[in-house]
Amino acid sequence: MSAALGSGLLQRQPVPMDLTVLVPVPRPVSTPERAELDVRLHAPTPDVVIVRVIGGLHRGGCAELVVRIGQQLHRARHVVLDLSSTGCLEPQLAHRLKVLHDTAVDRGTRLHIAAEDERVVEGLRRIDLADTVVCGTADAVLAYLATGNG
């Protein structure tokens, strides 16, 4: 009698697996104007904070970068903005950097800008930041500061 009752139950059927969940979704290709912004902080000495920028400086990234730099102005006597991995400088960011420079001066902090691309250097010169620019990377600024000139 128990065998008759068991035959009335449904048998488990194997469920076909959806293999598309195992296929990785390709990453979107980043274009230079929308390349993701990577901002890295490094403090090689108590008096120096390096803000290294990697990637594109589009409008949204400019606001983020300005906030990150502004946060560092009270941390050290020298803040080094390393734009050596950046190939362009939007006018909006250039003007915000001028404001940050003035804020740094008011706080007794020196804002140094390292840049290698001539377009970036020229953009900084146009807004009277030429005295803050060192042609090269943050390492060049550190070498300059090590001589006691900063």
N, C-alpha and C positions, 0 to 999 in steps of 0.2 A: 504494500500500500504506500509506503514511503517512496518507493521508486516511481510510482505514478504521480505523486505530488511534485517530485523533483523535475519531472519532464516538462511540467508546465512553466517553469522559470525560463526567462530569456537567457540565451547564451551570450556571453560577451563577444562582440565583434571587434576586431582591431580597427582603431580609428586611423584613417590616413593622416599622416603628419604633414603640416604645412612647412615645407622646406624653405620658403622665402624668409622665414624669421631667422634662419641661419646665415643668410647672405648679407654681408656687410653693406651698409649704405655708403655710396661714394661721398667723400668730402667735397663740399663746394669749392670750386676753384676761386682763389682770391685774386682779384685784379689789383694793380698797383694803387688805384684810387680808393679801393675799399679793403686794402690789406689790413689784417688785424693788428692792432696796436699792442705792443708788449712793453711795459714800463717796469724796469728793474731797479731796485735800490741797493746801494752798497755803501758801507761806511768804512773805508780803509783806515781811517784814524778818527779819533773823537771830534776833530775839528772839520772833517770833510765828509760830505754826503754826495755820492754820485747818483744822478738820475739818468739811467741809460735808456734811450728810446730805440726800439727796434720795430720796424714796420711803418705803415703809412700814417700820415697825420691828416686824416679827413676831419670834417667838422665835429663829429661826435667824439673823436679821439682827442681833439684839441682841448675840449672842456675837461676831459678826464686828466690830461697831462697837466694842465694849469692847476687843477686842484692838488695833484700829487706834488708838484713843485712847491706850491704855496705851503703845504704841510711841512716841508723840509726846512723852510726859512728860519724857523725857531730852533732847529735841532743842532745846527753847526755854524761855524763862522764862514765856511765856504761851501756853497752848493754848486756842484758841477753838473750842468745839463749836457749830456753827451748825445749830440745829434749826428754823430759820424756815420750811423747806419741809416740815415734818412736822406732822401734825394730831393725833397721839396719842402718848402716852407710856405704855408698859406698865409696871406696877409692878416687874417683874423688872429692866427697864433702869434705872428710877429708882434702885433700891437699888444696882445696880452702879455707877451714876454717883456715888453717895455714897461708895462704896469708892474709886473712882478719884480723887475730890476729896481724900479723906484721904491717898491715896498721893502725889498732887501736892503737898500741903502738906508732907509729910515730905521730899520731894525739893527743896523750894524753888521749885516751879513753881505758877503760878496757873492754875486751870481756870476759864475764863469760858464761860457758856452763853448763846447768843442764841436767843430763841424769840419767836414772834409769837402763836401760838395760845394762848388763855387756858387751855385744858385742860392743855396742856404746862406752862405757867408755874405753874399751880396744883399740878400733880403734883410739880414741883420744890420748891415752897414747903412742901408737906406733909412732905418728908424733909429739911428744914432746909438747902436749897441756895438759898434766896432771895437771899443775898448774892452769889451767883455769876451770877445771871440778869440779863441786859439784855434789855428788851423791844425787839425789833427783829431786825435781821440782824447778821451778822458785821461789817458796815461800821459799825454803831453801836458795837460793842465796840472796833473800831480807832480810832474817833473819841474814845471815852472814854480809851483808852490813850495817844493822842496828846497829851492834855491833861496827862499826867504823873500821873494819878490811879491808874493800875493798878499 
